[in-house]
Amino acid sequence: MTRPEDIDGYEVPLHVALTQPVLMGGAPRTFAILNGTLALVVGMGLHLWWLGFPAGAALHAAAVLMTKRDPHWFDIFRRHLRQPTYLES
């Protein structure tokens, strides 16, 4: 039996961009949008700009560092939050 890899011309290139998560500024896109929205709400909506914008920048920097270590950390964190806590004492 012939395998598809043995047939001439049966090669499909896979681009690396199809296997990596979508990033905004080095952080996962959903986290960056959520973080930016919360920083704007605290900074502009509550008039606590001295708290909202630096905290948002610090959280984004932390997310960039975590993304460099594991690009799928935010998906794993979201899945962790959705799982019920069995075996909790």
C-alpha positions in Angstrom: 0.0 0.0 0.0 1.4 3.4 -0.9 1.4 6.2 1.6 0.5 9.8 0.5 4.1 10.9 1.3 5.4 8.5 -1.3 3.4 10.0 -4.2 5.2 12.6 -6.2 3.7 16.1 -5.9 1.7 15.2 -2.8 3.3 17.7 -0.5 1.4 20.5 1.2 3.4 23.3 2.8 2.3 24.2 6.3 3.0 27.7 7.3 4.1 28.3 10.9 1.6 31.1 11.3 -1.2 28.5 11.1 0.0 26.8 14.2 0.8 29.8 16.4 -1.8 31.8 18.4 -2.8 35.4 17.3 -0.9 37.9 19.3 -1.3 41.7 19.9 1.8 43.4 21.2 3.3 40.0 22.1 0.4 38.9 24.3 -2.6 36.7 23.3 -5.2 38.8 21.5 -8.1 38.1 23.8 -6.0 38.9 26.9 -4.7 42.1 25.3 -8.2 43.3 24.4 -9.6 42.4 27.9 -6.6 44.1 29.6 -6.8 47.2 27.5 -10.5 47.5 28.1 -10.1 47.2 31.8 -7.2 49.6 31.9 -9.3 52.2 30.0 -12.3 51.6 32.3 -10.3 52.2 35.4 -8.2 54.9 34.0 -10.7 57.0 32.1 -14.1 55.8 33.4 -13.2 56.0 37.2 -10.7 58.8 36.7 -8.0 56.8 38.3 -5.5 57.2 35.5 -2.6 56.9 37.9 -3.8 53.4 38.7 -5.4 52.1 35.5 -2.7 52.7 32.9 0.4 51.6 34.9 -1.5 48.5 36.1 -2.6 47.7 32.5 1.0 48.1 31.3 2.4 45.9 34.0 -0.2 43.2 33.3 0.6 43.4 29.6 4.3 43.1 30.3 3.7 40.0 32.5 1.5 38.5 29.7 4.2 39.1 27.1 6.8 37.3 29.4 4.4 34.4 30.0 3.6 34.2 26.2 7.3 33.9 25.4 7.5 30.9 27.8 4.3 29.2 26.7 2.2 30.7 23.8 -0.9 28.9 24.8 -1.0 29.9 28.5 -4.1 32.0 28.2 -6.1 29.1 26.6 -4.9 26.8 29.4 -5.9 29.4 32.1 -9.4 29.8 30.6 -9.8 26.1 30.5 -8.7 25.8 34.1 -11.3 28.3 35.2 -14.1 26.4 33.5 -13.3 23.0 35.0 -15.2 22.1 38.2 -13.2 21.6 41.3 -13.6 17.9 42.1 -11.7 16.4 45.1 -11.6 19.7 46.9 -11.4 19.2 50.6 
